[in-house]
């Protein structure tokens, strides 16, 4: 895990309190800029239910940046999102905004392959439509 990922992976609000708007405004860019070719630390952070949800969202958004910058293949991210939708986030709080973030990222990378998953989470009322 990179130092920024390590710092921001701690549970609770301490990292967000210490850095203010960095979490919601720049953290995805920071995660993408320190990406070393190993996607596993980002995945662990995304899947960590005790991590701050906005930090998890920044990790998700860093994947879109890495796709757009041709650092990682879009297909790899689509496959990973499919895994998240298909059970890797099982037990996730139904009120968690992480579901909305997954749909948002799917749209950002035009992952039409995931439409059935997106429909399912909408039908299950897991999406914050006021996002």
C-alpha positions as CSV (number, residue, x, y, z in Angstrom):
1,X,0.0,0.0,0.0
2,X,1.3,3.4,-0.9
3,X,1.7,6.0,2.0
4,X,-1.4,7.9,0.9
5,X,-3.5,4.7,0.7
6,X,-2.1,3.6,4.1
7,X,-3.0,7.0,5.7
8,X,-6.5,7.1,4.3
9,X,-7.4,3.5,4.9
10,X,-7.8,3.9,8.6
11,X,-11.4,3.6,9.9
12,X,-13.4,6.6,10.8
13,X,-13.1,10.2,10.0
14,X,-9.6,11.1,11.2
15,X,-8.0,11.3,7.8
16,X,-10.9,13.3,6.4
17,X,-10.8,15.6,9.4
18,X,-7.1,16.1,9.0
19,X,-7.1,16.8,5.2
20,X,-10.5,18.5,4.7
21,X,-11.8,18.5,1.1
22,X,-8.8,16.6,-0.2
23,X,-10.7,13.4,0.3
24,X,-13.6,14.4,-1.9
25,X,-11.8,16.7,-4.3
26,X,-8.3,15.4,-5.0
27,X,-7.8,12.0,-3.4
28,X,-8.7,10.0,-6.5
29,X,-6.0,12.0,-8.4
30,X,-3.5,11.3,-5.6
31,X,-4.2,7.6,-5.6
32,X,-3.9,7.5,-9.4
33,X,-0.6,9.4,-9.3
34,X,1.0,7.0,-6.9
35,X,-0.3,3.9,-8.7
36,X,2.6,1.4,-9.1
37,X,1.0,-1.2,-11.3
38,X,-0.4,-3.2,-8.5
39,X,-4.2,-2.8,-8.3
40,X,-4.6,-5.0,-5.2
41,X,-4.1,-2.2,-2.6
42,X,-6.8,-0.1,-4.3
43,X,-9.1,-3.1,-4.4
44,X,-8.5,-3.8,-0.7
45,X,-9.3,-0.2,0.2
46,X,-12.5,-0.2,-2.0
47,X,-13.6,-3.5,-0.3
48,X,-12.8,-2.4,3.2
49,X,-16.2,-1.7,4.9
50,X,-14.6,0.1,7.9
51,X,-12.7,2.6,5.7
52,X,-14.3,6.0,5.2
53,X,-16.9,5.7,2.4
54,X,-15.6,8.9,0.7
55,X,-12.0,7.4,0.7
56,X,-13.4,4.2,-0.8
57,X,-15.1,6.3,-3.5
58,X,-11.9,8.1,-4.2
59,X,-10.2,4.7,-4.7
60,X,-13.0,3.8,-7.1
61,X,-12.7,7.0,-9.0
62,X,-8.9,6.5,-9.3
63,X,-9.7,3.5,-11.4
64,X,-11.5,5.7,-13.9
65,X,-8.5,8.0,-14.1
66,X,-6.2,5.1,-14.6
67,X,-8.5,3.8,-17.5
68,X,-8.7,7.2,-19.1
69,X,-4.9,7.6,-18.9
70,X,-4.4,4.2,-20.5
71,X,-2.6,2.9,-17.4
72,X,-4.9,0.0,-16.8
73,X,-7.3,-1.6,-19.4
74,X,-10.9,-0.7,-19.2
75,X,-11.8,-4.4,-19.4
76,X,-9.9,-5.1,-16.2
77,X,-11.9,-2.4,-14.3
78,X,-15.2,-3.7,-15.8
79,X,-14.4,-7.2,-14.7
80,X,-13.5,-5.9,-11.2
81,X,-16.8,-3.9,-11.0
82,X,-18.6,-7.1,-12.1
83,X,-17.0,-8.9,-9.1
84,X,-18.1,-6.1,-6.8
85,X,-21.7,-6.1,-8.0
86,X,-21.7,-9.9,-8.0
87,X,-20.9,-10.4,-4.3
88,X,-17.6,-9.0,-3.3
89,X,-19.5,-6.3,-1.4
90,X,-21.9,-8.8,0.1
91,X,-23.0,-7.6,3.5
92,X,-22.5,-4.0,2.6
93,X,-24.9,-1.7,4.3
94,X,-27.9,-1.2,2.1
95,X,-27.7,2.5,2.9
96,X,-24.1,2.7,1.9
97,X,-23.4,5.3,-0.8
98,X,-20.8,2.8,-2.2
99,X,-23.5,1.3,-4.5
100,X,-24.2,4.8,-6.0
101,X,-20.4,5.2,-6.5
102,X,-20.2,1.9,-8.3
103,X,-23.0,2.9,-10.7
104,X,-21.3,6.3,-11.2
105,X,-18.0,4.7,-12.1
106,X,-19.7,2.3,-14.4
107,X,-21.2,5.2,-16.2
108,X,-17.9,7.1,-16.3
109,X,-16.2,4.2,-18.2
110,X,-19.3,3.4,-20.2
111,X,-19.6,-0.1,-18.8
112,X,-22.8,-1.1,-20.6
113,X,-21.8,-4.7,-19.9
114,X,-22.8,-4.0,-16.3
115,X,-26.4,-2.8,-17.1
116,X,-28.0,-5.9,-15.5
117,X,-26.2,-5.2,-12.2
118,X,-27.0,-1.5,-12.4
119,X,-30.7,-2.3,-12.9
120,X,-30.6,-4.8,-10.0
121,X,-29.2,-2.2,-7.5
122,X,-31.7,0.4,-8.7
123,X,-34.6,-2.2,-8.3
124,X,-33.3,-3.0,-4.8
125,X,-33.4,0.7,-4.0
126,X,-29.7,0.9,-3.1
127,X,-29.0,4.0,-5.2
128,X,-29.1,7.5,-3.8
129,X,-31.0,9.2,-6.6
130,X,-30.2,12.6,-5.2
131,X,-26.5,12.0,-5.7
